[in-house]
Structure formats: C-alpha cells, structure tokens
C-alpha cells in the first residue's frame, strides 16, 4: 500500500472484534445524520469506500476500519489512451528504411 494519507468518512464505521464470527468480515455502522452530511458534501457522483484491516487492534480489539478510496485513475487512463494512439500510428504508418526489393535480369535466374 502506498504512503498516502487515508481519509476517513464521517459517520460510517467498520468493526471486527476477536469474537466476531468467522463468516462476518466486518460490521458496518452508519450514523445517519453524519453520513448524510458527508454524502451531501461529496462533489463526485460516487463515494468509494474501502474496508481495511488495521495492523494493530484498537483499544477494544477492533481490526477493521473504513477509509475513502480516492485513488485517481484519470492520469493513468490518459497515458493508456496516448499509448494506444501511438501503437495505432506505428501500425498504420509506412515503414521507415524499407528494404528495396532486389531485381535481377530474367537471364540471371538459375531455374
């Protein structure tokens, strides 16, 4: 994972305690009033969340928490589109330094 600073959503929490059954990864708790404020302040059409496992349990033994997934893909998409455009141009462009076909007089051919 990168060293970027995590952003935590207000009013949305994940809990996983040692006595949580194994088939439950985390319990999600939503404080409706705080979560609604968080969602209304969001300038994107979606708020992406991640449920992450902490390295160390908190003081109550919880090892799960919620963070906002704010990874930006736009720069990678632009670089990929540029690479695709370059590949298309390389395929459709006439080849450089194309070898000249050798021509021989008809009588020099041995067969």
N, C-alpha and C positions, 0 to 999 in steps of 0.2 A: 504494500500500500504506500502511496506517496506521503510526503510530509506536509501536505496541505492542511490547513486548519479546518476542522469539522464545524459545520453549522447545525445546531440542534433546533428542531421545530418546537414552537411553543405550544403546549397543550397536548402533545402526542408522545406517549411513552411506551417503551417495551420493557417487560420484566420477565426474567427467567431466574428462578431461585433453585437451589440444590434439590428441593423437594418437588419441583415441577415434574410431572410425568414425562417420560422419555419421548412420547409421541407428540408433545407440545414443544415447539421450538421457543416461542415467546408469547406472553400475553400482552395484548395491545390495550392501553388505557388512553382514552381521549377525554380531555377536559373540553367540553363542547364550546364554552364561551371563549376560552383562549385559542382553541384550534380554529374557530370561525374567524377570529381577528387575524390569525396568521394567514389563513387562506385568502381573506379579502385583501390583504396587503401584498399578496403574490402578484407579480407583473407578468407571469408566464401562464399559459393555458393549463399546465400540469405542474404539480409539486411532486417531485420524485423523492421517495424516502427509502432508506436502507435500514434494515435491522442488522446491527453489527454485534459481534461478540467482543467484550472487553478483555484485555489481557489479565486484569485482576478483578475479582469480585468487589463490589462496593461494600459499604458497612453492613448491609442487610443480606449479602450473599448474591446479589443480582449480577449476572454476567452479560446481559443483553441491554442494548440501548438503540435509540432511533437517531439517525442523522439525515440531513438533507443531502441528496445526491445532486450536486451542482456541477458535475463534470461537463465541460463544454466540448461538444463534438464538431462544432462548426468549422474550426480551423482544419481538423483532420478531413472533413468532407471536402473542403475546398482543395486541399492538397491532393486528395484522391482523384477528384474531378480533373485537376490540372494534369496529373499523371496519365489518366485515361485519354485526355485530349492529345497529349504528347505521343502516346503509343499509337493512336489512330493516325496522327500526322506522319509518324515514321512508317507505318504500313502503307499508306496511300501515296507517299512522296516517291518520285522517281529515284531509283538507286543512284548514289554517287559513285564515281570511279567504276562504272560498269565495264567489265572486260569486253574488249572489242572481239567480235567473232572472227576467227581466222578464216580466210577464204583461200582456197587452193585452186589452181587451174585444173580443169577437168582431166587433163592427161597425167597429172601427178598423183592421182589416186591409184593405189596399188590393186584394187579389185575391180 
